[in-house]
Amino acid sequence: MVKAIRVHEHGGPEVLKWEDVEIGEPKEGEIRVQNKAIGLNFIDVYFRKGVYKPPSIPYTPGVEACGVVTAVGPGLTGRKVGDVVAFAGGSMGSYVEELILPANKVVPVPPSIDPTVAASLLLKGMTTQFLLRRCFKVEPEHTILVHAAAGGVGSLLCQWAKALGATVIGTVSTKEKAAQAKEDGCHHVIIYKEEDFVARVTEITSGSGVDVVYDSVGKDTFQGSLTCLKVRGYMVSFGQSSGAPDPVPLSALSAKSLFLTRPSLFHYTVTRDELLETAGEVFANVDAGILRVRVNHTYPLSQAALAHSDLENRKTSGSVVLIP
Ligand SMILES: NC(=O)c1ccc[n+]([C@@H]2O[C@H](COP(=O)([O-])OP(=O)(O)OC[C@H]3O[C@@H](n4cnc5c(N)ncnc54)[C@H](OP(=O)(O)O)[C@@H]3O)[C@@H](O)[C@H]2O)c1
């Protein structure tokens, strides 16, 4: 038996219960991993609330962690006991001390990367990679708008985009978060709780608008984000921290020949090669000093409810990690 967080019904953070679970032995193609650190992601909140449907109820939350291989299934090659691996994807049930995983879903963690950093980085970093390099390819001549610029994904987006040479405009809710976003490479920071971000973006871009908006806030920012775009701009709506955006009529795009996409990391890491290449680029950027991972908050795994409450109440910045 190992300890895990379990959810028996959808609801607030209080539905996250600390319980014993049986995990068994790895079968063919599987490995057992003892978690060293578990990444907290906003998607964990959507699953807990029932906005996204978990595969079953009760379920173990969590989509990301880093740990050490403690057993390998019969006949498995290429993976051995003692390997440090990380994983990020679908409903993996990572809020647990130890778990069984398909071996082809984990990536090796370079010795230079601390397990806590890996757990706080893999999902958010791979998201940053596909958003900046594949969904829309950011180049030095681009001006980009990043909402929630001091958040887990936002912090990495700003750092990487600055390194690519783009002009980065970030939005945040507080002065403290504004200071962090500046340090992370934002050329302009807008406190969107106090200022009209559309008016400020218009001013900053002298009326021309931005090439791309990376919008993870959703409901509260979506319409304004469309207004901020230049002709033929890209609206990348990749999250809904404030709620799902209202339906968009095609006429909202035809007004400026805009592009709109609602991408998911899981569709950009479909094959094993895509997964390894994406993770490899993220780890390489940490080694190169392009990404400085902010593990700003750690909680014992047993206190996952407090961590959820802080994340959804906008009290966190950078990454949040749960320690088993
Ligand atoms: N599509 C994908 O593949 C993918 C992958 C990873 C993450 N995501 C999305 O990316 C977003 C960021 O994820 P994360 O884990 O790094 O979280 P996060 O950005 O660290 O936390 C969410 C942030 O959103 C902002 N926010 C604005 N309005 C909010 C509201 N009403 N309630 C709560 N937060 C609000 C807050 O920043 P301020 O206080 O500065 O406003 C808050 O800190 C999430 O929407 C997530 O679903 C999508």
The ligand as an SDF file (V2000), in Angstrom:
LIG
                    3D

 48 52  0  0  0  0  0  0  0  0999 V2000
   -3.5440   23.7440  -23.6390 N   0  0  0  0  0  0  0  0  0  0  0  0
   -2.5590   23.1370  -23.0040 C   0  0  0  0  0  0  0  0  0  0  0  0
   -1.9870   22.1690  -23.5070 O   0  0  0  0  0  0  0  0  0  0  0  0
   -2.1570   23.6200  -21.6480 C   0  0  0  0  0  0  0  0  0  0  0  0
   -1.0420   23.0570  -21.0030 C   0  0  0  0  0  0  0  0  0  0  0  0
   -0.6730   23.5760  -19.7720 C   0  0  0  0  0  0  0  0  0  0  0  0
   -1.4000   24.5940  -19.1860 C   0  0  0  0  0  0  0  0  0  0  0  0
   -2.4870   25.0830  -19.8370 N   0  0  0  0  0  0  0  0  0  0  0  0
   -3.2800   26.1900  -19.2540 C   0  0  0  0  0  0  0  0  0  0  0  0
   -2.3940   27.2370  -18.9660 O   0  0  0  0  0  0  0  0  0  0  0  0
   -2.8800   27.9720  -17.8630 C   0  0  0  0  0  0  0  0  0  0  0  0
   -1.7900   28.1680  -16.8470 C   0  0  0  0  0  0  0  0  0  0  0  0
   -1.5570   26.9500  -16.1600 O   0  0  0  0  0  0  0  0  0  0  0  0
   -0.6110   26.9330  -14.8900 P   0  0  0  0  0  0  0  0  0  0  0  0
   -0.7240   25.5780  -14.3070 O   0  0  0  0  0  0  0  0  0  0  0  0
    0.7180   27.4880  -15.2610 O   0  0  0  0  0  0  0  0  0  0  0  0
   -1.3680   27.9470  -13.9050 O   0  0  0  0  0  0  0  0  0  0  0  0
   -0.9230   29.4370  -13.4650 P   0  0  0  0  0  0  0  0  0  0  0  0
   -0.7690   30.2890  -14.6790 O   0  0  0  0  0  0  0  0  0  0  0  0
    0.2360   29.3360  -12.5530 O   0  0  0  0  0  0  0  0  0  0  0  0
   -2.1720   29.9010  -12.6220 O   0  0  0  0  0  0  0  0  0  0  0  0
   -3.2760   30.5050  -13.2160 C   0  0  0  0  0  0  0  0  0  0  0  0
   -3.1190   32.0380  -13.2830 C   0  0  0  0  0  0  0  0  0  0  0  0
   -4.1790   32.5490  -14.0970 O   0  0  0  0  0  0  0  0  0  0  0  0
   -4.4660   33.8490  -13.6940 C   0  0  0  0  0  0  0  0  0  0  0  0
   -5.9210   34.0440  -13.5670 N   0  0  0  0  0  0  0  0  0  0  0  0
   -6.6370   35.0200  -14.1850 C   0  0  0  0  0  0  0  0  0  0  0  0
   -7.9120   34.9550  -13.8450 N   0  0  0  0  0  0  0  0  0  0  0  0
   -8.0380   33.9310  -12.9810 C   0  0  0  0  0  0  0  0  0  0  0  0
   -9.1390   33.3980  -12.2550 C   0  0  0  0  0  0  0  0  0  0  0  0
  -10.3830   33.8990  -12.3600 N   0  0  0  0  0  0  0  0  0  0  0  0
   -8.9270   32.3480  -11.4390 N   0  0  0  0  0  0  0  0  0  0  0  0
   -7.7080   31.8230  -11.3200 C   0  0  0  0  0  0  0  0  0  0  0  0
   -6.6070   32.2830  -11.9880 N   0  0  0  0  0  0  0  0  0  0  0  0
   -6.7810   33.3420  -12.8080 C   0  0  0  0  0  0  0  0  0  0  0  0
   -3.7640   34.0890  -12.3470 C   0  0  0  0  0  0  0  0  0  0  0  0
   -2.6500   34.9550  -12.6050 O   0  0  0  0  0  0  0  0  0  0  0  0
   -2.8700   36.5350  -12.2390 P   0  0  0  0  0  0  0  0  0  0  0  0
   -3.0950   36.5620  -10.7550 O   0  0  0  0  0  0  0  0  0  0  0  0
   -1.6100   37.2030  -12.6570 O   0  0  0  0  0  0  0  0  0  0  0  0
   -4.0830   36.9780  -13.0310 O   0  0  0  0  0  0  0  0  0  0  0  0
   -3.2880   32.7160  -11.9310 C   0  0  0  0  0  0  0  0  0  0  0  0
   -2.1170   32.7630  -11.1620 O   0  0  0  0  0  0  0  0  0  0  0  0
   -4.1420   27.2350  -17.3550 C   0  0  0  0  0  0  0  0  0  0  0  0
   -5.2750   27.8510  -17.9030 O   0  0  0  0  0  0  0  0  0  0  0  0
   -3.9540   25.8510  -17.9520 C   0  0  0  0  0  0  0  0  0  0  0  0
   -5.1470   25.1720  -18.1250 O   0  0  0  0  0  0  0  0  0  0  0  0
   -2.8850   24.6140  -21.0450 C   0  0  0  0  0  0  0  0  0  0  0  0
  1  2  1  0
  2  3  2  0
  2  4  1  0
  4  5  1  0
  4 48  2  0
  5  6  2  0
  6  7  1  0
  7  8  2  0
  8  9  1  0
  8 48  1  0
  9 10  1  0
  9 46  1  0
 10 11  1  0
 11 12  1  0
 11 44  1  0
 12 13  1  0
 13 14  1  0
 14 15  2  0
 14 16  1  0
 14 17  1  0
 17 18  1  0
 18 19  2  0
 18 20  1  0
 18 21  1  0
 21 22  1  0
 22 23  1  0
 23 24  1  0
 23 42  1  0
 24 25  1  0
 25 26  1  0
 25 36  1  0
 26 27  1  0
 26 35  1  0
 27 28  2  0
 28 29  1  0
 29 30  1  0
 29 35  2  0
 30 31  1  0
 30 32  2  0
 32 33  1  0
 33 34  2  0
 34 35  1  0
 36 37  1  0
 36 42  1  0
 37 38  1  0
 38 39  2  0
 38 40  1  0
 38 41  1  0
 42 43  1  0
 44 45  1  0
 44 46  1  0
 46 47  1  0
M  CHG  2   8   1  16  -1
M  END
$$$$
